[in-house]
Amino acid sequence: MNDSPATLSRSRFRFLCALLFCTGMTSLTFQIIWLRGFSIILGSTIYSMACVITVFMLGLGLGSLAMSRLLKNGRRLAERPLAAYGMVELLVGLSSLIVTWTLFTHQDFYLSLSGSPTAPLVPRLAAQFTVCLALIGIPTALMGMTLPLLSQLVVDRRQVSALYGVNTIGAATGSILSSFVLIYYVGCIRAGAIATVVNALIFTAALLSNRFFPPASEPAAEEPAQGASGTPEGRMLSRPLMLALAVFSGFVALSCEITWTRFLSLCFGNRIYVTSITLAIILLFMGQAARMSSAMLRGPTPLWRILLYACSLTLISFAGAFLLERSAFQPKQPEWVVLFILLMVVFPATALGLIFPLTLAARPAGVTNGASWVGLVYGMNTLASLLGSLASGYVLINLIGSNGLIAFNSVLLLMALAGLAYAFRPQFKLTDHALGGVAVLGFLAIIGPRSLQVPPVVDAEKAVVRSEDAHGIFSVVRVDETKLRVLNNRTDLVYLYGDPSTQYVQESQAFLPILYAPKLEKVLVIGSGYGITAGAFSRVSEVSSIDAVEIVPALIENAKLFSPGNHDYFSNPRVQIHVTDGRHFLATTTERYDIISINVSDPYLPGSSSLFSHEFYELARSRLKPGGVLAQHIFGPDIASLYHGIHEVFPHVKGIPAYGNGLTIIASAEPLQPHQRELFMQHYDEGRALLGTIGIKDGLAGFERLVLLGDETLKDLSSRTPAFRNSDDMPSLEFRRLPGQLGLFYSNN
């Protein structure tokens, strides 16, 4: 491996690096856009998003394997590799743009194929997988072909590792660029169009430069020296072991990435920008590691020792990070957060990022087509990444949690260490023994004992509930004798349970639309939370049926904690509870409702922001019966724009004061009249029986005074010019730059 075959000239190599950098950048731009588009079609559940990533990785892997076979058998591709690469890039751009356009313009069609959110999990995921594969299967397969194609131009396999690293760094750049610039300024479809223009420029540059890049002449396949194949070094470079190493590195890296993403969100915040920053950090250091591996292979250190160091240092870093979890997740000093990120993510991502590029650069005995080998190894690594993502995101994270997932991957690393120690024990130095010993000790003393603990987002002594699943780390904390705080990761899901304002606002989201709805037969509550709004609807006997939709399963599982405030809605036979994404439920249901109450207050968070878009209000209007009423809470610095977004679809709006500067809004396509005033007066003691429990002692008279106050506020809001128009294509709320030092990172925290 230390022989030095002829390398591509520096200028030409830099040109190829620039092309692959742009390839990685556009690919991640499309992935970010597609994740947003599919969240609308499939729902913002963790399983739906994992489905999109799985299909993305599957396409990359299958495309790489297909190109490996084509390169082995197809002479025309081998004769003009740069032109072929350019053509593939053009097809990537065009097919990806078509997918992007259809995602945001033909949602109803794809929704009809995506399965009912109330269907069993496996059939639902199968339907979603089919929709994803049909849409992004072709462009992702084309993306997977690019690295094997360009590798035909490189004889020195070490340069292939560097190309892979640059491509990964380009992907990190695309993650940042798409969120901070493209979607923010021009929206999703136009961002996809810009990425397609870049793909077209890559095609043009590749076509014009093709004559300067003749295919590299492959050196004759090396036959192992007599007896070399029986040595540990020879076995290390065997084809089966190199493929096994590619599979191992892909599985472990993507499995760890599931936990890294969660831990970084706990450190950084809950906004969409955090997702992009997290992905960029992971890809950046993995890409830099790939570039480092090229230099390492030129040095005297054997491959097995590089692997030993990578596995050992990863284990030691994990152990150190586990000691800092409490300081990082309940931060009082920012330096502890930085150190935790270095130990949990940066060092392991760099160490693990070394392994796969080494297999790209290796040239096992008997391999006659280096580019075909690159395609095979890249494909196997990507498919293993897919398996790691599936196993960890769907199964292991639910069974053993984030710390358990790190421990699981630590066991895999220990197994690799044991294999290296056995195979190369005669060559082990004292430093090798010491490093491996420290890694094993770190696992036994720190990682193993803490593997089943829930990451300490809150103090255990104050926590009523601490649990973890695929949706996040769910915590219920006792604030005082009467109040509870509920968090998912570090995001407050609802305002304090037990606070009088919480009871008032959430019950008002039932009583205000009840007062104005012509009929009270069927009600939908999106974001049931504590269940207070659904419980308030159940207090009115004239309401026949209530569908309560909640995306966080733990809120339903712990609903008894929020009794009597929720009036035990979970045991009421008129209430049907659905654990799924609210928008997807509304889009796929055939029911029509008299009232739709949306109890999701924060418009800036991923997922919930889609409940404030123009398309969502059009959808809600189509699911209301004639004269039906929509209720929603709006607040914050953009309250005027939120009001105008509702008023654009529903011309008739009323409201009452809510939290702070907020309003509980009701809206309808028809003029709003207090149709149920007599019901309140005659059946509910002039409204006191319902409204007295939320602090309105004079019943309906006091409630109507609040409506008058709301009318004054609405007049003020209607006089203001909206700062933006929020839509699915132009998600201004989700990407809004909030004021304050942490506005990019945190919304309601």
C-alpha positions in Angstrom: 0.0 0.0 0.0 3.0 2.3 0.3 3.9 2.1 -3.4 3.3 5.3 -5.2 1.6 5.0 -8.6 1.6 7.9 -10.9 -0.8 10.6 -9.6 -2.9 13.1 -11.5 -1.3 16.5 -11.9 -2.1 18.9 -9.1 -4.1 21.3 -11.3 -6.2 18.5 -12.9 -6.8 16.9 -9.5 -8.0 20.2 -8.1 -10.4 20.5 -11.0 -11.9 17.1 -10.2 -12.1 18.1 -6.5 -14.0 21.3 -7.5 -16.5 19.2 -9.6 -17.1 16.7 -6.8 -17.4 19.4 -4.2 -20.2 20.9 -6.2 -21.7 17.5 -6.7 -21.9 16.9 -2.9 -23.2 20.4 -2.4 -26.2 20.0 -4.8 -27.0 16.5 -3.6 -27.4 17.7 0.0 -29.3 20.7 -1.1 -31.9 18.4 -2.8 -32.0 16.2 0.3 -32.8 19.1 2.6 -35.5 20.3 0.2 -37.0 16.8 -0.1 -37.0 16.2 3.6 -39.2 19.3 3.9 -41.5 18.3 1.0 -41.9 14.7 2.2 -42.7 16.0 5.8 -45.9 17.5 4.3 -46.8 14.5 2.3 -45.9 11.7 4.8 -46.1 13.7 8.0 -43.4 15.0 10.3 -43.0 11.8 12.3 -39.6 10.4 13.0 -40.5 7.3 11.0 -41.5 9.2 7.9 -38.3 11.2 7.9 -36.3 8.0 8.5 -38.1 6.5 5.5 -36.9 9.4 3.2 -33.3 9.0 4.4 -33.4 5.3 3.9 -34.6 5.6 0.3 -32.0 8.3 -0.3 -29.2 6.0 0.9 -30.7 3.0 -0.9 -30.6 4.9 -4.2 -27.0 6.0 -3.6 -25.9 2.4 -2.9 -27.7 0.8 -5.8 -26.5 3.5 -8.2 -22.9 2.9 -7.1 -23.2 -0.9 -7.5 -24.8 -0.5 -10.9 -22.0 1.8 -12.0 -19.4 -0.7 -10.7 -20.9 -3.4 -12.9 -21.1 -1.0 -15.9 -17.5 0.0 -15.5 -16.4 -3.6 -15.4 -18.2 -4.4 -18.7 -18.7 -1.1 -20.6 -15.9 0.2 -22.7 -17.6 3.4 -23.9 -17.9 4.7 -20.3 -14.3 3.9 -19.7 -13.3 5.8 -22.9 -14.9 9.1 -21.9 -15.3 9.1 -18.1 -15.5 12.8 -17.6 -18.1 13.3 -20.3 -20.1 10.5 -18.8 -19.9 12.0 -15.4 -21.1 15.3 -16.7 -24.1 13.7 -18.4 -25.0 11.9 -15.2 -24.8 15.2 -13.3 -27.1 16.9 -15.8 -29.6 14.0 -15.4 -29.3 14.3 -11.6 -30.2 18.0 -11.8 -33.1 17.6 -14.2 -34.7 14.6 -12.5 -34.2 16.2 -9.0 -35.9 19.4 -10.2 -38.9 17.5 -11.5 -39.2 15.7 -8.1 -38.9 19.0 -6.2 -41.5 20.7 -8.4 -44.0 17.8 -8.1 -43.5 17.5 -4.3 -44.8 21.0 -3.7 -47.4 21.2 -6.5 -49.0 17.8 -6.6 -49.3 17.1 -2.9 -52.9 15.7 -3.0 -51.9 13.0 -5.5 -49.0 11.8 -3.4 -51.1 12.0 -0.2 -53.6 9.6 -1.8 -50.8 7.1 -2.2 -49.1 7.5 1.2 -51.4 5.5 3.3 -53.7 6.4 6.1 -52.0 7.6 9.3 -54.3 5.4 11.3 -53.2 2.3 9.5 -50.9 -0.2 11.2 -47.2 0.9 11.3 -45.8 -1.7 8.9 -48.3 -1.2 6.0 -48.1 2.5 6.5 -44.3 2.5 6.2 -44.5 0.2 3.2 -46.8 2.7 1.4 -44.5 5.6 2.3 -41.4 3.7 1.2 -43.1 3.0 -2.1 -43.9 6.7 -2.6 -40.4 7.8 -1.7 -38.8 5.2 -3.9 -41.0 6.1 -6.9 -40.1 9.8 -6.5 -36.4 10.0 -5.6 -35.2 6.5 -6.6 -33.9 7.6 -10.0 -32.1 10.8 -9.0 -30.4 9.3 -5.9 -29.2 6.3 -8.0 -27.7 8.7 -10.5 -26.0 10.6 -7.6 -24.5 7.3 -6.5 -22.8 6.8 -9.9 -20.7 10.0 -9.8 -17.7 9.0 -7.6 -17.1 5.7 -9.4 -17.2 7.5 -12.7 -14.6 10.1 -11.8 -12.4 7.6 -10.1 -11.6 6.2 -13.6 -9.4 9.3 -14.1 -7.2 8.5 -11.0 -4.6 5.8 -10.9 -3.5 6.5 -7.4 -6.2 5.1 -5.2 -5.1 7.5 -2.4 -6.4 10.4 -4.5 -9.8 8.6 -4.6 -10.0 9.0 -0.8 -9.2 12.6 -1.1 -12.0 13.0 -3.8 -14.4 11.3 -1.5 -13.5 13.6 1.3 -13.9 16.7 -0.8 -17.3 15.4 -2.0 -18.4 15.0 1.7 -17.2 18.5 2.6 -19.2 19.8 -0.3 -22.2 18.0 1.1 -21.6 19.8 4.5 -21.5 23.1 2.6 -24.8 22.2 0.9 -26.5 21.5 4.2 -25.6 25.1 5.4 -26.2 26.8 2.1 -29.6 25.3 1.5 -31.0 26.4 4.9 -29.3 29.7 5.6 -29.4 31.1 2.1 -31.4 29.3 -0.6 -34.6 28.3 1.1 -34.6 31.3 3.3 -34.4 33.8 0.4 -36.0 32.0 -2.6 -38.0 29.0 -1.3 -37.8 25.3 -2.0 -38.6 25.1 -5.7 -36.4 27.9 -6.7 -33.6 26.5 -4.5 -33.9 23.3 -6.4 -33.7 25.2 -9.7 -30.5 26.9 -8.5 -29.0 23.5 -7.6 -30.0 22.3 -11.1 -28.2 25.2 -12.7 -25.1 24.2 -10.8 -25.5 20.6 -12.1 -25.8 22.0 -15.6 -22.6 24.0 -15.1 -20.9 20.8 -13.9 -22.1 19.1 -17.1 -20.7 22.0 -19.2 -17.4 22.1 -17.5 -17.0 18.3 -17.7 -17.9 18.2 -21.4 -15.5 21.1 -22.3 -12.6 19.5 -20.3 -13.1 15.9 -21.3 -10.3 16.0 -23.9 -7.8 17.0 -21.2 -8.7 13.9 -19.1 -8.0 10.7 -20.9 -8.9 7.6 -18.8 -6.1 6.5 -16.5 -4.2 3.4 -17.5 -4.8 0.8 -14.9 -1.6 -0.8 -13.6 -1.5 -4.6 -13.9 -3.3 -6.4 -11.2 -0.8 -7.2 -8.5 -0.3 -10.8 -7.5 0.5 -11.3 -3.9 4.0 -12.3 -3.2 4.6 -15.9 -2.4 3.2 -16.6 1.0 2.0 -13.0 1.4 -1.6 -13.9 1.3 -1.1 -16.1 4.4 0.4 -13.3 6.5 -1.8 -11.0 8.6 -0.9 -8.0 6.4 -1.9 -10.0 3.3 -5.2 -11.1 4.8 -5.9 -7.5 5.8 -5.7 -6.5 2.2 -7.9 -9.3 0.9 -11.0 -8.5 -1.0 -13.5 -10.0 1.4 -12.0 -8.3 4.4 -11.9 -4.9 2.6 -15.6 -5.3 1.8 -16.4 -6.3 5.3 -14.5 -3.2 6.6 -16.6 -1.0 4.2 -19.8 -2.6 5.6 -18.7 -2.2 9.2 -17.7 1.5 8.8 -21.0 2.3 7.0 -23.2 0.6 9.6 -21.4 2.1 12.7 -21.1 5.6 11.3 -24.8 5.9 10.4 -25.9 4.3 13.6 -23.8 6.7 15.6 -25.1 9.6 13.5 -28.7 8.9 14.9 -27.4 9.6 18.4 -25.1 12.4 17.3 -28.0 14.3 15.8 -30.0 14.0 19.0 -27.2 15.0 21.2 -26.3 18.0 19.1 -29.9 19.2 19.1 -29.8 19.0 22.9 -26.8 21.2 22.9 -27.7 23.6 20.2 -31.5 24.1 20.2 -34.8 23.2 18.5 -34.9 25.3 15.3 -34.5 24.0 11.7 -31.1 25.6 11.5 -29.8 23.3 14.2 -30.6 20.3 11.9 -28.5 21.8 9.1 -25.6 22.7 11.5 -25.6 19.3 13.0 -25.5 17.6 9.6 -22.8 19.9 8.4 -20.6 19.3 11.5 -20.8 15.5 11.1 -20.1 15.6 7.3 -17.4 18.2 7.6 -15.2 16.2 10.0 -15.9 12.9 8.2 -14.9 14.6 5.0 -11.8 16.0 6.6 -10.9 12.6 7.9 -11.2 11.2 4.4 -8.7 13.8 3.2 -6.4 12.9 6.1 -6.5 9.2 5.2 -4.9 10.0 1.9 -1.9 11.5 3.7 -1.8 8.7 6.2 -1.5 6.1 3.5 1.7 7.8 2.3 3.2 7.3 5.7 4.9 4.3 7.4 1.9 3.4 9.6 0.3 0.1 8.5 -3.4 0.0 7.8 -4.2 -2.3 10.8 -2.6 0.2 13.2 -4.6 3.1 11.8 -7.8 1.0 12.4 -6.6 0.2 15.9 -6.1 3.9 16.7 -9.4 4.9 15.1 -11.5 2.3 17.1 -9.6 2.9 20.4 -9.8 6.7 20.2 -13.5 6.6 19.4 -14.2 4.4 22.5 -12.1 6.7 24.7 -13.9 9.8 23.4 -17.3 8.2 24.0 -16.3 7.4 27.6 -15.1 11.0 28.2 -18.3 12.4 26.7 -20.5 10.2 29.0 -18.8 11.8 32.0 -19.9 15.3 30.7 -23.5 14.6 29.7 -25.0 16.4 32.7 -22.8 19.4 32.3 -23.6 19.6 28.5 -27.4 19.0 28.7 -28.0 21.3 31.7 -25.4 23.9 30.8 -24.1 26.5 33.2 -20.7 27.0 31.5 -20.5 26.9 27.7 -17.0 25.4 27.7 -18.4 22.1 28.9 -20.9 22.0 26.0 -18.0 22.6 23.6 -15.9 19.8 25.2 -18.8 17.4 25.1 -19.4 18.0 21.4 -15.7 17.5 20.7 -15.6 14.2 22.6 -19.0 12.8 21.5 -19.1 13.9 17.9 -16.0 15.6 16.5 -13.3 13.2 17.5 -15.4 10.0 16.8 -16.7 11.3 13.5 -13.1 12.1 12.5 -11.8 8.7 13.7 -14.6 6.7 12.1 -14.4 8.8 9.0 -10.9 7.4 8.4 -12.0 3.8 8.0 -14.1 3.9 4.8 -11.7 6.0 2.7 -9.0 3.5 3.6 -11.0 0.8 1.8 -11.4 3.1 -1.2 -7.7 3.5 -1.4 -6.8 -0.1 -0.8 -6.1 -2.3 -3.9 -6.7 -5.9 -3.0 -4.8 -8.5 -5.0 -6.5 -9.5 -8.2 -8.5 -6.3 -8.7 -8.1 -5.3 -12.3 -10.5 -2.4 -12.5 -9.9 0.2 -9.8 -13.0 2.3 -10.7 -15.2 -0.7 -10.6 -13.8 -1.6 -7.1 -14.6 2.0 -6.0 -18.2 1.6 -7.1 -18.5 -1.8 -5.4 -17.0 -0.6 -2.1 -19.0 2.7 -2.1 -22.2 0.8 -2.8 -21.6 -1.7 -0.1 -20.7 1.0 2.4 -23.9 3.0 1.5 -26.2 0.0 1.8 -24.6 -0.8 5.2 -25.3 2.8 6.2 -28.9 2.2 5.2 -29.0 -0.8 7.5 -27.4 1.1 10.3 -29.9 3.9 9.9 -32.9 1.5 9.8 -31.8 -0.7 12.7 -30.9 2.3 14.9 -33.7 4.7 13.9 -36.6 2.3 13.9 -35.6 -0.3 16.5 -32.6 0.2 18.7 -33.4 3.9 19.7 -36.8 2.7 21.0 -35.3 -0.3 22.8 -32.1 1.0 24.4 -32.2 4.8 23.9 -29.3 7.1 22.9 -26.8 6.0 25.5 -27.6 2.4 24.7 -27.1 3.0 21.0 -23.6 4.4 21.7 -22.9 1.4 23.9 -24.1 -0.9 21.1 -21.7 0.6 18.6 -19.0 0.6 21.3 -19.4 -3.2 21.5 -18.9 -3.4 17.7 -15.8 -1.4 18.0 -14.5 -3.6 20.8 -15.1 -6.6 18.5 -13.0 -5.0 15.8 -10.3 -4.3 18.4 -10.3 -7.9 19.5 -9.9 -9.0 15.9 -7.0 -6.7 15.3 -5.4 -7.7 18.6 -5.7 -11.4 17.6 -4.5 -11.0 14.0 -1.6 -8.7 14.7 -0.5 -9.6 18.2 3.2 -10.3 17.2 3.4 -6.7 15.8 1.7 -5.0 18.8 3.8 -2.4 20.6 3.5 -1.2 24.2 1.6 1.9 23.0 -0.9 -0.4 21.1 -1.5 -2.4 24.2 -1.9 0.7 26.3 -4.3 2.4 23.9 -6.5 -0.7 23.5 -6.5 -1.2 27.3 -7.6 2.3 28.0 -10.4 1.9 25.5 -11.6 -1.4 27.1 -11.4 0.1 30.5 -13.4 3.2 29.4 -16.2 0.9 28.1 -16.3 -1.3 31.3 -16.1 1.6 33.8 -18.2 4.3 32.1 -20.0 3.4 28.8 -21.4 0.0 29.9 -22.8 1.1 33.3 -24.4 4.2 31.8 -25.8 2.6 28.7 -29.4 2.2 29.9 -29.6 5.6 31.6 -31.8 8.3 30.0 -29.5 11.3 29.1 -29.9 13.8 31.9 -31.8 16.6 30.2 -33.4 17.4 33.5 -32.5 16.7 37.1 -33.6 13.2 38.0 -34.7 14.3 41.5 -37.1 16.8 40.0 -38.4 14.6 37.2 -41.8 12.9 37.5 -41.2 11.1 34.2 -38.1 10.5 32.1 -38.3 8.3 29.1 -36.8 8.1 25.6 -38.0 6.8 22.3 -37.5 7.6 18.6 -39.3 10.9 19.0 -37.0 12.2 21.7 -36.3 12.4 25.4 -39.6 13.1 27.2 -39.5 14.7 30.6 -42.1 15.8 33.1 -40.6 18.0 35.8 -42.4 19.2 38.9 -42.0 23.0 39.2 -43.9 23.3 42.5 -46.8 21.5 44.2 -49.3 22.5 41.5 -47.3 22.9 38.3 -45.6 20.5 35.9 -43.3 21.3 33.0 -43.3 19.0 30.0 -40.3 18.8 27.6 -39.4 16.8 24.6 -35.6 17.0 24.4 -35.2 20.6 25.6 -38.3 22.0 24.0 -41.3 22.9 26.2 -44.2 21.2 24.5 -46.9 23.2 26.3 -47.0 25.9 28.8 -46.9 24.8 32.5 -49.6 22.4 33.5 -51.4 23.7 36.5 -50.9 27.3 35.7 -54.3 29.1 35.5 -53.4 30.7 32.1 -52.8 27.3 30.6 -56.2 26.1 31.6 -57.9 29.3 30.4 -56.2 29.4 27.0 -56.6 25.7 26.2 -60.2 25.4 27.3 -61.0 28.7 25.4 -59.8 26.9 22.2 -62.9 24.7 22.7 -65.5 27.1 24.1 -64.9 30.0 21.7 -65.5 27.9 18.5 -68.4 26.1 20.2 -70.1 29.4 20.7 -69.9 30.3 17.0 -70.2 26.9 15.3 -73.6 26.2 13.6 -73.4 22.6 14.6 -71.5 20.6 17.2 -71.5 17.1 15.9 -67.9 16.4 15.0 -64.7 18.0 16.3 -61.0 17.6 15.5 -58.2 18.7 17.9 -54.8 18.8 16.3 -52.0 18.8 19.0 -54.0 17.5 21.9 -51.0 18.0 24.3 -52.2 17.7 27.9 -55.7 16.9 26.5 -57.3 20.0 28.1 -58.9 21.2 24.8 -60.2 17.8 24.0 -61.4 17.5 27.6 -63.2 20.9 27.3 -65.0 19.7 24.2 -66.1 16.6 26.1 -67.7 18.7 28.8 -70.3 19.8 26.2 -72.7 16.9 25.8 -73.9 18.2 22.4 -70.5 17.4 20.9 -71.0 13.9 19.5 -67.5 12.9 18.4 -64.0 14.2 19.1 -60.8 13.2 17.2 -57.8 14.1 19.2 -54.5 13.9 17.3 -51.1 14.1 19.0 -47.6 13.4 17.4 -45.7 12.7 20.7 -46.7 9.2 22.0 -45.4 10.0 25.5 -48.0 12.7 26.0 -50.8 10.2 25.5 -49.1 7.5 27.6 -48.8 9.9 30.5 -52.2 11.6 30.1 -53.3 10.7 33.6 -50.7 13.0 35.0 -52.6 15.9 33.6 -55.9 15.0 35.2 -58.2 16.6 36.4 -57.2 19.5 34.1 -57.9 17.4 31.0 -61.2 16.0 32.4 -60.1 12.5 31.8 -60.7 12.9 28.1 -58.7 9.7 27.4 -61.4 7.6 29.0 -64.3 9.4 27.3 -66.0 7.1 24.7 -66.7 10.1 22.5 -63.0 10.8 22.1 -60.8 8.9 19.6 -57.1 9.4 20.1 -54.7 9.2 17.1 -50.9 9.2 17.6 -49.7 10.7 14.3 -48.9 13.9 12.4 -51.9 16.2 12.6 -51.6 17.7 9.1 -51.2 14.3 7.5 -54.2 13.1 9.4 -56.3 16.0 8.2 -55.1 15.6 4.6 -55.9 11.9 4.4 -59.2 11.7 6.4 -62.5 11.5 4.6 -64.4 13.1 7.5 -65.8 16.7 7.6 -65.8 18.6 10.8 -67.8 21.3 12.4 -64.8 22.5 14.4 -61.1 22.1 13.8 -59.1 23.3 16.9 -55.3 23.5 16.4 -53.6 23.5 19.8 -50.0 24.0 18.4 -48.8 27.4 19.5 -45.2 27.7 18.3 -45.1 28.5 14.6 -41.3 28.5 14.3 -40.5 24.9 15.0 -40.0 22.2 12.3 -43.3 20.3 11.8 -45.5 22.7 13.7 -44.7 25.5 11.3 -46.5 23.6 8.5 -49.7 24.2 10.5 -49.5 27.9 9.8 -49.0 27.8 6.0 -51.4 29.0 3.3 -51.8 25.4 1.9 -52.7 24.1 5.4 -55.4 26.7 5.8 -56.8 25.8 2.4 -56.8 22.1 3.5 -58.5 22.9 6.8 -61.2 24.9 4.9 -61.9 22.0 2.6 -62.3 19.7 5.6 -64.9 21.9 7.4 -68.6 21.6 7.0 -70.5 24.6 5.7 -70.2 27.3 8.4 -67.5 25.3 10.2 -65.1 27.0 12.5 -61.3 26.8 12.7 -59.6 27.7 16.1 -55.9 28.4 16.5 -53.6 30.2 19.0 -51.3 32.9 17.5 -48.6 34.9 19.3 -45.1 36.3 19.0 -43.3 39.0 17.0 -44.9 37.9 13.8 -48.5 37.8 15.1 -49.7 40.3 12.4 -48.3 38.0 9.6 -49.9 35.0 11.3 -53.3 36.8 11.4 -53.1 37.8 7.7 -52.2 34.2 6.8 -55.5 33.0 8.4 -57.5 35.9 7.1 -56.4 35.3 3.5 -58.2 32.0 3.5 -60.9 32.6 6.1 -62.4 36.1 5.6 -64.3 36.1 8.9 -62.2 36.1 12.0 -62.7 36.8 15.7 -60.5 36.3 18.8 -59.9 36.6 22.5 -56.8 37.4 24.5 -54.5 34.4 25.2 -50.9 34.1 26.6 -49.0 37.4 26.6 -49.6 39.3 23.3 -51.3 36.2 21.9 -54.8 35.6 20.6 -57.0 32.6 20.4 -58.4 33.0 16.9 -61.6 31.5 15.4 -62.1 31.8 11.6 -64.7 30.7 9.1 -65.5 31.0 5.4 -69.0 32.3 6.4 -69.9 35.2 8.7 -69.4 34.3 12.4 -72.5 34.4 14.6 -72.9 33.2 18.1 -75.1 30.3 17.0 -74.8 28.5 20.4 -75.5 31.4 22.6 -78.8 30.0 23.8 -77.1 26.7 24.5 -74.7 28.4 26.9 -77.5 30.4 28.5 -80.0 27.6 29.0 -78.0 24.5 29.5 -74.8 25.7 31.1 -76.1 28.3 33.7 -75.5 31.3 31.4 -72.0 29.8 30.6 -70.9 29.7 34.3 -70.9 25.9 34.4 -68.2 25.9 31.6 -66.4 29.2 31.9 -66.3 29.5 35.7 -63.6 26.8 36.0 -61.2 28.9 33.8 -61.6 32.1 35.8 -64.6 33.7 34.0 -67.0 33.9 37.0 -69.8 35.8 35.2 -69.9 33.2 32.5 -70.9 34.1 28.9 -71.1 37.9 29.7 -67.5 37.9 30.7 -66.5 35.8 27.7 -68.3 38.2 25.3 -66.3 41.1 26.8 -63.1 39.2 25.9 -64.4 38.8 22.4 -64.8 42.6 22.2 -61.3 43.1 23.4 -60.2 40.6 20.7 -62.0 42.6 18.1 -60.0 45.7 19.0 -56.7 43.7 18.7 -57.8 42.3 15.4 -58.5 45.8 14.0 -54.9 46.7 14.9 -53.5 43.5 13.3 -55.5 44.0 10.1 -54.0 47.5 9.8 -50.4 46.2 9.8 -48.7 45.1 6.6 -47.6 41.4 6.9 -43.9 40.9 6.8 -44.2 37.7 4.7 -46.6 35.1 3.3 -45.9 31.7 4.8 -46.3 28.8 2.3 -45.1 25.2 1.9 -42.7 26.3 -0.8 -41.6 29.5 1.0 -41.6 28.4 4.7 -40.8 31.8 6.1 -41.9 31.0 9.6 -39.7 27.9 9.9 -36.7 29.7 8.6 -37.4 33.0 10.4 -34.4 34.8 12.0 -35.8 35.4 15.4 -34.5 38.3 17.5 -31.9 37.7 20.3 -28.6 35.9 20.5 -30.1 32.5 20.4 -32.9 33.3 17.9 -31.4 31.0 15.2 -31.2 28.1 17.7 -34.2 28.3 20.1 -37.8 29.3 19.7 -39.9 29.0 22.8 -37.0 28.2 25.1 
